């Protein structure tokens, strides 16, 4: 059984591709170091609209190739051994993103379905749906969506800073290879987890307020509460 954070970024800024190219190897190394300290077996690298092969930063640590595609209706996380290397923000529809993922033998996951997204309203055949570490209040609704669609739930922190990694992650019954992880997600051999502790709770409250001020939360659930802390 592996513990993997399936939604992470190697940098905390958007755009500035030249700077990203220089920074990514260092961001990857820092991300891996924090993840290992928190007991994770690996992460999926899912930078916005590009994938860059970086290899494994630490011995015995798994880096799953991936990309977070900014579609016309929200974000889609694509994971596998051969994700697309570049997409254009807002160019692909969700259906086109899923087709692109499947053509490359990858899985397509609905990312943060209640933040700046209407993808949950489509009937496209996604492989899984994400419990995002920034918005645990929406987890009960995400679970309902997964049950309605008959697809698995996975967890990811959506970390842009290395210290955020692992606040949500996935327990997955797979071998430590991208191909095995993809197959396990398709077959539902996964279970999302949320990190506990005061620091993790403080981060989640902070991000909730930030995204509410930005108007990015399409639906908030203040009366539902949060999933149990582990």
Helices and strands as residue ranges (DSSP letters): E 2-8, H 17-37, E 42-45, E 62-71, E 74-79, H 94-103, E 107-110, G 119-121, E 128-132, G 136-138, H 139-149, E 152-156, G 162-164, E 168-172, H 178-187, E 190-194, H 198-214
